């Protein structure tokens, strides 16, 4: 019900934008013939009607994923483009309204060119709005066509003072936020896994959100991710979506069974799922600890993680690496109460799936929600790395923030 209420509000906004822009376009082309106006109306409102029916079917019926994706993406891009266009027109209307009120209240005489300024909407502003609307239209469309599966390798050296010499130079691969229920291109997904395996990591980490909500989403991708292997093991944790909390279930027992099915999928793929526990990894007699907790996030996100259980019996380990899906746990718990954790590995933010990455710094709207959202962070002797994700959720694409495979090299400080 909540999804439909939210969608209805967005639809009403989109309809308001449509009416507003439609009238603006007609105002700047008064010389159009009745036939041309009728054709424009058919195209303008026909597109909106098709989009409405398509999204309604996508939300209500189990239509094919590829068709559902097309309609939902078209809806999202259309909304963003028309929002920009409408805002440009609104700014001009506010300007003209202010000018009108000033004349009425102050009794100011109109300037010589006031008659010209009183035109309902200028052709320039309508066309300027159209041009600006093309920016989100083109970038978001390109993000679907090119960005969704444009996997990139990001390399990061992790320097640790207490790292045993036997682990110096060890290579770790990390992926996060697969969200298999959003995929629609198996070949591309396989290509990313093969890219990761070509790096020949000794350890591999997965930091949560294997599915959008249902274990069955992995049916077509289980064999692909089972190809992720590492001599010292593949270790994983659950993310907030893996608990099925955003799905509708007949009863709680069905949801609990789904969680067990998700857990079993990790085992079938050969991954070591860590549920508030740790594993010892040994190289030539030396050991480090890999700790993993269930999801723990600030605000509305589930808090199932139990750090006290994960760190139990690890005091003798020189280095402890923590897998924790939500990066907010690092500042809220790890920095405050667990100074023995050397490095935390997280995901969850997706980098907002939209933003800018440069050599001088990164930006994304998601940074206004999370203090740590992309890349490496240090505070004192503790470090956190946030992977921006392998998959996508909601908007089936990425603009500026590409899907990530992280390759770490451990170095003795």
N, C-alpha and C positions, 0 to 999 in steps of 0.2 A: 504493500500500500504506500509506503514511504517513497519508493521509487516513482510511482505514478503521480504522487502529489508534486514531487520535485520536478518531474518532467512536464506536468501541466503548467506549472509556474513559468518554466522556460518557454513553453509553447506560447503562452499568452504574451510574453515579452517579444518573442519572435514575430508574432502576429502584429503587435504594436509597431515594431520596426518596419514590417512590410507595408502597413498602411501609411506610415509616416514617409517612407522613402518613395513609395508609389506616387503619392500626391506631389511630392517634390519634383519627381521626374516629369510628370504631366504639366506642372506649372512652368517648366522651362521650355517646353515644346508645345505651346498653344496652337501652333499652326499645323500640328499633326491632323491628318484626315481621320474621320470616324473609323475607317477600316484599319488604319495603323494603330489607333488607340485600342481598338478591340483585339487586335493581334497581340499587342503588348500586354494587355490584361490577361489574355489566355495563357501566354508564356509565363508571366509573373506569378499569377495565382495557381496555374496548373502545376508549376514546379513545387510550390508550397503544399498543394494538396497531395501530390505524389510522395513528397517527403513525409508528410504527416501519416499517411497510410502505411508507408514503409516502416517508420519507427514504431507505430502502433503494433504492427505485425511482429516486429523484432522483439518487442517487450512482452507480447502476449502469447506468442506461439513459438514452437521450436523449429523455426525455419533454418535452413542451411546457414552455417556460420559465415561463409563468404558473403552471402546476401545480407545477413544481419550486419556484418561489419561495414558493408558499403553504405547502407542506410544510416547507421549511427555516425559514421565518419562524415558523411555528407551533411548530416544535421549539425554536428559540432562545428564544422568549417563554415557552414552557412550562417550559423548563429554568430560566430566571432566576426565574420566579415560584415554582416549587416549591423552589428553592434558598433563597429568602428565608423561605418558610413552614417548611421543615425546620430552618433555623438558629434560628428562634424556639423551636421545640419542643426543639431540642438544648440551648439555654441553660437551659431549665427542667429538663431531665433531668440536666444537670451540677449544677445547684443541688441537686436532690433527692439525687443521688449523693453529693455532698459532705456533705450533712446526714446521710445514712445511714452513711458512713464515720466521721464524727465521733462518732456514737452508738456504733459498734462499737469504735473505738480508745480514745476517752476514757471510754467506759462512761457517757456522759451520759444521764440519764434523759429520755425524751421529754417534751416540753412538753404541756400540757393539750390543745393543739390539734394535736398531732403527727398524730393519726389523720386529721385533716382534710387536713394537708399531704401525707399519704402517698398520696393519690389519684394514680393513674398519670399522668394529665394533666388539668389543669383545663379546663373548657369555655371559660373566659376566654382562656387562652393559645392554644388551638386556633383560636378565632375571631379572636384578635388576629393570629395568623400568617396566617390567611386574608385579613384586611384589609390587612396589609402586603404580602402577595403580590400584591394587586390593584394596587399602585403600579407595579411594573415591567410587569405585564400591561397596564395601561391606557396607560402612557406609551410603551412600546415599540410597542404596537399603533397608537397615534396617530402615532408617528414614521413608520410605514409609510404610513398613510392620508394624512397631511398633510405630513410633513417631507421625504420623498424628493425631491420636485420643487418644493419651496417656495423657488424661487430668490430671492435677495435681492442688491441692489446695495450694495456697500460702497465708500465714497468715501475716498480718501486723497491728501493733498497731499504731494508729495516735493520738498523744498527742497534745491537743489544749488548750492554756491558757484560752481562753474566752468561752470554751464550756459550755453551760448551764448544770447544774447538772442533769437535766431530760434526757439528751442525753448521759450521762456517761455510757459506756458499750454497746451502740447501735452497732449492727452489720450491715455492708454494704457489699454486694457482687458486684463485677465488672467483666464483660466480655467485650471484644472488638474484632473488626475485625472478624466477623463471616464469611464473604465471602461465602455465601451460594451456589453460583454458582460453587464452587470448590468441594463441598461435594459429596461423592459417597457411604456413609454408614450411612443410617438414624438411625440404631440401635445404633451405636456408638455415634452419635450426641445427641440422646435422653439420652444416659447414662451420658454424661457430664452435661446435664441440670438437670437430677435427682440428680447427685452428688452435684450440686450447691444448689438445693432446700433442700437437706438433711441438709444443714447448717442452715436453717431457718433464713435467714437475715431479718432484719426489713426494710431495704432499698436495692434497686438494681439499678445498673448503667450499661448502655451500651454506649460505647464511639466510635461508628461510624463504617462505612463500613459493613452494613448489607448484601450488595450484591457486586458482582464484577462490575456490571454496569446496569443490567436490573432487574426491579421489579419482573418479572416472575420467577426469580431464587428462590424466597421464597415460591413458590407454594407448594412444597413438604415438607417444613420445618416450615411453619407458625404455624401449630398446636403444633409443638414441642416447639418452643420458646415462644408460648403463655402460656406455663406452668410456665414460670418465673413470680412469684408473690411475693409481699412483702407488709406487713401491712401498711407501710408508703409510698408505691408507687414504681413503676419502672420508672426510668427517662432515657432518651436517647437523643443522638444527631446524626447528619449526619457526615459521613466521606467523603473524596474526591471521592471515588468510587461510592457513593450513588447518585451523580449528573449525572451519565451516560456519563461523559466526555471522556471516553476511548472507547466508542462504536460508531458504525456507525448508523446514523439516517437519515431517508428520509428528514426530515426538523427539524427546531428548535422546532416547536410545538410538534413533537413526543417526543423529548427529555424532554421538559417541562412536558408533560403528564406523562412520566416515573418517573420523580421526584415526582410528586403528588402521583403516585401509591406507591412509596416507602414510602412516608410520611404516606399515608393511612394504609399501612401495620403495621406501629408502632401502630397506633390507634386501629386497629383490634386486635392486640395482647394484648391490654390493657396497652401499654407503653405510658408514657407522653413525647412526643417529644418536646424538647426545642429548639426553633428557635430564638436565640438572646434574651432570656427572662429568667425569674426566677420563681420559685415556693417557697412558704413558707411551711415548714414542721413543724407541731406542735405536741409537746408531753407535756401533763399536763400544758398547758398554755405557755410553752416556745417555741421559734421558732428559726430555723436556715434556711438559704437560699440555695436552689439548683439552680445553674445558669448553663445555657447551651448555647453554641454558635454554629453557623454553622462553617463549616470547615474554618480554617485559618492556612496556612503553609507558611514557607519561600520558596523562589525560585519559581519553576514552579507550585507549588500547589495552588489551588484556595483560594482566600481570601474573603470569604463571611461573616465571623464572624464580629459581631459588639458588642464589649465589652461595649461600652457606653450605649447600649440599655439593655444589660443583667444586668448591675449593677444599673440601674435606680430604685430609690425608695427602695434601700436595705440598706441604711445607718444605720437604726435602728437594723439591724440583727447582733448579736454578732459573728456569724460564717457564712462564705460563702464558699460553696464547688462548684467548677467549673468543668463542663464536657466540654472538648475540645479535639477533635480527635487527632490533631497533636501536639506532645510535643514541637515542635520548637516555638509554640506560647507563651509558658511559659516564655522563656528567652527574646523573641523579644518584647512581650507586657506586660505580667502580672507583671514580676519583675520590669519593668521600670515604668509602669504607673498605676498599680492597686494593691497597697500594701494591700488593704482590702480583697483580696482573700487569704483565709487561706490554702486551699489545691486544687490543680488542678489534675484531673484524665484524662489520655490520653491513646492512643494506637498507631496505625499507623505503628510502626517500625517492628512488628512481631518478634522482637529480631533477625531479619535477617533469622529466621527459621533454623539457623545453628550457632553453637558456643559452648562455654564451660561455665558451671556454677559450681563454687566451693565455698567453705566457705571463700576463700581468695579473691575472685573477679570473675567477669564474663568477657568473651571476645566474640566478634562477629565482623565480617567485617562491620556490620552496624554502629558500634561505630565510624567509620571514617567519617560517614555522619551526625550522630546526636550526640550532646553532651549528651543528656538524652535519653536513649533508652530501659532501663530495670530496673524496681524496683523503689525504693524511693530516691528522691533527696531533699535536703534542702538548702535554702539560706536565711539567716536571720530568720524571723519568718514564711516564706512561704515554702510550700512543694509541690512536684509534684510526682505523681506515674504514671509510664508507664507500662501498662499491655502489655505483648508480644503477646496477641491474642488468640482467641478461634479456629479460622480456619487457612487457608493457601491460598496462591496465587502463581501461577506459579508452582514452585516445590511442588508437592502434598505430602509433608512430613516434618518432622522436625528432625534435628540431634542436640542433646544437649540442644536445647532451646524448651522445650515442651509446648503444648497448655495450657493456664493458666485460672484458675478461682481464682480471688483474694477475700479473706475475710478480711475485715478491722474491727477493733474494735476501736471505738472512746473512748478516755480517756481524762479526764479533767486534765490539767497540773497544 
